[in-house]
Amino acid sequence: MTDEQKDDLSLVLAASLTLLALIIGFSFSMATNRYDQRKQFEEAEANAIGTEYLRADFLPPADAARVRALLSDYTKQRILFFINADDAQRTRRTDQSRGGRSLGRGQRTGRRTSGARCFPGARRHERRHKQGYTQAAYWNRIPKAAWYLLAAIALCCNLLFGYRMQTTGKLALVLPLVASISLLLIADIDAPRHGLIHVSPQNLESLSRSFGH
């Protein structure tokens, strides 16, 4: 290979690596933003449940005890949603907690008997909205098409890098190793429940312990 060809190859390699670095950076930013979003929705969901639990004081004692027991069970279902890695079981947990029919009936009964308009319909709807936001955040991941394009660009860069290093005989495995670690890190953060990095339902677990059930 002539010096002119080496210069051309180095130019193409540098441009390809720059593009790869930008795409990896953007993908990492997308994954971390989604991770932060899932944490925020978990906290918001715990706050909504806690507020609804406290506002059970507006109900008659019997209805208040029933609503609190249902909210405690609902919180446990939401904790299982976050920590369960099995997709089928997680879907069943979501359907069970999303229904909330018995809880809704208990709350409507409490509203008729107590006459307190501020409780509990608005808080029930807010809790259900928070659950929907959480589910949407868990569905919102980096598209598969983006992963395919990222893998294709990384493969091209590695081929160019390997060809360039073949002429010098130095550090031919550095780029494949670094690129692989970067992609694995992004995939780990982007996966809601699988891998080493995931959202722990700390707020919901703390709330469940405060219920004392």
C-alpha positions as CSV (number, residue, x, y, z in Angstrom):
1,M,0.0,0.0,0.0
2,T,1.4,3.4,-1.0
3,D,1.6,6.3,1.3
4,E,-1.2,8.1,-0.6
5,Q,-3.5,5.1,-0.2
6,K,-2.7,4.9,3.5
7,D,-3.6,8.6,3.9
8,D,-6.9,8.0,2.0
9,L,-7.7,5.0,4.2
10,S,-6.8,7.0,7.4
11,L,-9.2,9.8,6.3
12,V,-12.0,7.4,5.6
13,L,-11.4,5.6,8.9
14,A,-11.3,8.8,10.9
15,A,-14.6,10.0,9.3
16,S,-16.2,6.6,10.0
17,L,-15.0,6.5,13.6
18,T,-16.3,10.0,14.2
19,L,-19.7,9.0,12.8
20,L,-19.7,5.9,15.0
21,A,-18.8,7.9,18.1
22,L,-21.6,10.4,17.4
23,I,-24.2,7.7,16.9
24,I,-23.0,5.8,20.1
25,G,-23.2,9.1,22.0
26,F,-26.7,9.8,20.8
27,S,-27.8,6.3,21.5
28,F,-26.4,6.4,25.0
29,S,-28.1,9.7,25.6
30,M,-31.4,8.2,24.5
31,A,-31.0,5.2,26.7
32,T,-30.1,7.2,29.8
33,N,-33.0,9.6,29.2
34,R,-35.4,6.7,29.1
35,Y,-33.8,5.2,32.3
36,D,-34.3,8.5,34.1
37,Q,-37.9,8.7,32.8
38,R,-38.6,5.3,34.2
39,K,-37.2,6.3,37.6
40,Q,-39.3,9.5,37.6
41,F,-42.5,7.6,36.8
42,E,-41.9,5.1,39.5
43,E,-41.5,7.9,42.0
44,A,-44.6,9.7,40.7
45,E,-46.7,6.4,40.9
46,A,-45.6,5.9,44.5
47,N,-46.6,9.5,45.4
48,A,-50.0,9.1,43.7
49,I,-50.7,5.9,45.6
50,G,-49.5,7.4,48.9
51,T,-51.7,10.4,48.5
52,E,-54.7,8.3,47.7
53,Y,-53.9,6.2,50.8
54,L,-53.9,9.2,53.0
55,R,-57.1,10.6,51.6
56,A,-58.9,7.5,52.7
57,D,-59.4,9.4,56.0
58,F,-62.3,11.2,54.2
59,L,-64.2,7.9,54.1
60,P,-66.2,6.1,56.8
61,P,-64.0,3.8,58.9
62,A,-65.2,0.6,57.2
63,D,-64.7,1.9,53.7
64,A,-61.4,3.5,54.6
65,A,-60.0,0.2,55.9
66,R,-61.2,-1.6,52.7
67,V,-59.7,1.0,50.4
68,R,-56.4,1.0,52.3
69,A,-56.2,-2.8,52.1
70,L,-56.8,-2.7,48.3
71,L,-54.2,0.0,47.9
72,S,-51.7,-2.1,49.8
73,D,-52.3,-5.1,47.5
74,Y,-52.2,-2.8,44.5
75,T,-48.8,-1.5,45.6
76,K,-47.5,-5.0,45.9
77,Q,-48.7,-5.8,42.4
78,R,-46.8,-2.7,41.1
79,I,-43.6,-3.8,42.8
80,L,-43.8,-7.1,41.1
81,F,-44.3,-5.3,37.8
82,F,-40.9,-3.6,38.3
83,I,-38.9,-6.6,39.6
84,N,-40.4,-9.4,37.5
85,A,-38.3,-10.2,34.5
86,D,-40.7,-12.7,33.0
87,D,-42.7,-11.0,30.2
88,A,-45.8,-13.3,30.6
89,Q,-46.0,-12.8,34.3
90,R,-45.3,-9.1,34.0
91,T,-48.2,-8.8,31.6
92,R,-50.5,-10.5,34.0
93,R,-49.4,-8.3,36.8
94,T,-50.1,-5.2,34.6
95,D,-53.6,-6.4,33.8
96,Q,-54.3,-7.2,37.4
97,S,-53.2,-3.8,38.6
98,R,-54.6,-1.9,35.7
99,G,-58.1,-3.3,36.3
100,G,-58.5,-2.1,39.8
101,R,-62.2,-2.7,39.6
102,S,-62.7,-3.7,43.2
103,L,-60.8,-0.7,44.3
104,G,-62.8,1.6,42.1
105,R,-66.1,0.2,43.4
106,G,-64.9,0.7,46.9
107,Q,-64.0,4.2,46.2
108,R,-67.3,5.0,44.5
109,T,-69.1,3.6,47.5
110,G,-67.0,5.7,49.8
111,R,-67.8,8.8,47.7
112,R,-71.5,8.3,48.0
113,T,-71.5,7.6,51.7
114,S,-69.1,10.4,52.7
115,G,-70.1,13.1,50.3
116,A,-66.5,14.2,50.0
117,R,-66.1,15.3,46.5
118,C,-62.3,15.7,46.7
119,F,-61.9,12.0,47.2
120,P,-61.3,9.6,45.7
121,G,-62.2,9.8,42.0
122,A,-59.5,12.3,41.0
123,R,-56.8,10.5,42.9
124,R,-57.9,7.1,41.4
125,H,-57.7,8.5,37.9
126,E,-54.3,10.1,38.6
127,R,-53.0,6.8,39.9
128,R,-54.2,5.0,36.8
129,H,-52.6,7.7,34.6
130,K,-49.3,7.3,36.4
131,Q,-49.4,3.5,35.8
132,G,-50.1,4.1,32.1
133,Y,-47.1,6.5,31.9
134,T,-44.9,3.9,33.6
135,Q,-46.0,1.2,31.1
136,A,-45.4,3.6,28.2
137,A,-41.9,4.4,29.5
138,Y,-41.1,0.7,29.6
139,W,-42.3,0.2,26.1
140,N,-40.3,3.2,24.8
141,R,-36.9,1.8,23.8
142,I,-34.4,2.3,21.1
143,P,-35.9,1.0,17.9
144,K,-34.6,-2.2,16.4
145,A,-33.9,-0.5,13.1
146,A,-31.6,1.9,14.9
147,W,-29.7,-1.1,16.4
148,Y,-29.3,-2.6,13.0
149,L,-27.9,0.6,11.5
150,L,-25.6,1.1,14.5
151,A,-24.3,-2.5,14.2
152,A,-23.7,-2.0,10.5
153,I,-21.8,1.2,11.0
154,A,-19.7,-0.5,13.8
155,L,-19.0,-3.4,11.5
156,C,-17.8,-1.2,8.7
157,C,-15.6,0.8,11.1
158,N,-14.1,-2.4,12.5
159,L,-13.3,-3.7,9.0
160,L,-11.6,-0.5,8.1
161,F,-9.8,-0.4,11.4
162,G,-8.7,-4.0,11.0
163,Y,-7.4,-3.5,7.5
164,R,-5.5,-0.4,8.6
165,M,-4.0,-2.1,11.6
166,Q,-3.0,-5.0,9.3
167,T,-0.5,-2.7,7.6
168,T,1.0,-1.6,10.9
169,G,0.4,-4.7,13.0
170,K,-0.7,-2.8,16.2
171,L,-3.7,-3.0,18.4
172,A,-6.1,-4.6,16.0
173,L,-8.6,-5.7,18.6
174,V,-8.9,-2.4,20.5
175,L,-11.7,-0.9,18.5
176,P,-13.9,-4.1,18.3
177,L,-13.5,-4.4,22.1
178,V,-14.4,-0.8,22.9
179,A,-17.3,-0.7,20.4
180,S,-18.7,-4.0,21.9
181,I,-18.5,-2.7,25.4
182,S,-20.2,0.5,24.4
183,L,-23.1,-1.2,22.7
184,L,-23.5,-3.7,25.5
185,L,-23.7,-0.7,28.0
186,I,-26.3,1.0,25.9
187,A,-28.4,-2.2,25.5
188,D,-28.2,-2.8,29.3
189,I,-29.4,0.6,30.2
190,D,-32.1,0.5,27.5
191,A,-33.5,-2.9,28.8
192,P,-35.9,-2.1,31.6
193,R,-35.5,-5.3,33.6
194,H,-32.8,-7.4,32.1
195,G,-29.1,-7.0,32.6
196,L,-27.2,-5.3,35.4
197,I,-28.7,-1.8,35.2
198,H,-32.4,-1.5,35.9
199,V,-34.9,0.6,37.8
200,S,-35.5,-0.6,41.4
201,P,-39.0,0.2,42.9
202,Q,-37.4,1.7,45.9
203,N,-40.2,4.3,46.4
204,L,-43.0,1.7,46.0
205,E,-41.2,-0.7,48.4
206,S,-40.8,2.1,51.0
207,L,-44.5,2.9,50.6
208,S,-45.5,-0.7,51.0
209,R,-43.5,-0.9,54.2
210,S,-45.1,2.2,55.6
211,F,-48.6,0.6,55.0
212,G,-47.6,-2.0,57.6
213,H,-49.4,-4.9,55.7
